[in-house]
């Protein structure tokens, strides 16, 4: 990605209700050094993030992303982000985005080791060209996540429902998928419950019903999936959150991995076995996801 803009945020308290946070947002050169060597985001992945898709300068689903940022902060015992301040930072970054697709990233770190405050910043970059994957779909393999579906409730310190900077495992899963001749992965719990992709939510279609795995098993609640379900409900389709066995993926009439930047990628094969691919519905879903969404 080509970095276009970056802002360092001086985090305001969550109960600071000023109307203008401009003095707390400092533009920096996105190509220049900016973080301390003691920064815990780089040393330990100790922080959280959000990626917001931008289409022709319009940041998509900002409120939902900020709410999830706050949710992740609570799970990670980070100071509650001032959502008004972060919203103004998103607006400032999106104003720097050119026509076409971009991505804004929000990062909140625990800060410098033994330091007094968290570190926060926002970046804007040109998004990758996802035209081909939206058109042609992805082949996936099913990978054991290594935890049973009860682990999030039994061991909340695993932070399975937070969007943390500790993404090494997610990236390793995608590399493993490629070693197996696929493009991406779908996680399954060790007790056979279907989960999500390493960087995406999973949506299955059974007839006129669209289903996503229930979030109680430590699934990150997807902002794009939520928006897509609202759209589908408006078109008269039934949507549902269900606890699904791994076998449901291969039995679906169609399936997609959905995320904020790639949008809807239809699944064309599971562990080497073809899965029905609906090009027309996929194109319609992506047309909606590329429209301005608040």
Secondary structure, 3 states (H helix, E strand, C coil): CCEEEEEEECCCCCCCCCCCCHHHEEEECCCCCCCCCCEHHHHHCCEEEEEEEEECCEECCHHHHHHHHHHHHHHCCCCCCCHHHHHHHHHHHHCCCCCCEEEEEEEEECCECCCCCCEEEEEEEECCCCHHHHHHCEEEEEEECCCCCCHHHHCHHHCCCCCECCCHHHHHHHHHHHHCCCCEEEEECCCCEECCECCEEEEEEECCEEEEECHHHCCCCCHHHHHHHHHHHHCCCEEEEECCECHHHHHCCEEEEEECCCEEEEEEEECCEECCCCHHHHHHHHHHHCCCCC
